[in-house]
Amino acid sequence: MSGIFCDVPASLISKLRERSGRSDLSPSYLVRSALAEFLNTPLHTLFQVSTSRALVQGTYSGAVTCETPLAHGDFGLGTFEGLDGEMVVVDGDAYRVPATGKVTKASNDSAAPFAVVTRFSPTIEQELHSVSSFDELEQRRDAHRRSDNLFYAFRVDGLFKNIETRAVSPPKHHGHLLDAAKTQKEFKFDNVEGTLVGIYSPAFSEAFSIPGYHFHFLSNDRTEGGHLLEVSGDALRLQGEELNDFHLVLPENEEFLKVDLSKDVTADLKHAESK
């Protein structure tokens, strides 16, 4: 996150500390919330383009350009037109991780059929002294969710001992997501500094979102990344935010309007998103 320095009267500092002590909310969070209200810029909102069910059914045409999700969030994930790479949004920029493994910064006019972003304003912060697996990291995150019925954004920064990711390739003959998963490329990185970008979606959202945890990775030097499969590390920093507002934008292109979204594709989505 970006920083700003300004002069604040001692009386306001005193009130800020008093309010923080009463509410157990950090001064940084209170300042961000006050600025968001003053500038009419909502926090704790998840902004999503299209639906996961449409993605599973093979609706890969670019619904929007990257400019749209980046106007509504600085943190998130998604994919690109034709399933040409994993999207990772960190600190206000979108990056593409293709099957070649060569990470590039996505231009604002890059087309995207699916994306989910938020203006990351963490209310949860914790140091993770040791994480041995993705399952253990999931358990650590679970401890910070007060409900299974809300959305959450999680960010994990630090030096990772092991990272395993994958990137999908555009499917031949415009196949479904499972067809793309069959030819995905997997990558392994050791002792790499970077960021995990994650969204948790409730089970009830399976018709339009990806239920459970969905994480992408991007290295600090912006050369390595992908959809997270496995992870381990020491001295990691976990930040999280509870999201109680959801904004869904539906495509209006012919491909989306004609696809059959009545089918239950939960099993296919789970298979495509798993290891």
Secondary structure, DSSP 8 states (H G I E B T S, - for coil): ---------HHHHHHHHHHHHHHT--HHHHHHHHHHHHTT---SEEEEES-HHHHHTT--S-SEETHHHHHH-SEEEEE-GGG-SEEEEETTEEEEE-TT---EE--TT-EESEEEEE----SEEEEEEEE-SHHHHHHHHHTT-S-SSSEEEEEEEEEEEEEEEEE----GGG--HHHHHHT-EEEEEEEEEEEEEEEEE-GGGTTTS--EEEEEEEETTSS-EEEEEEEEEEEEEEEEEEE-EEEEE---SHHHHHS---S--HHHHHHHH--
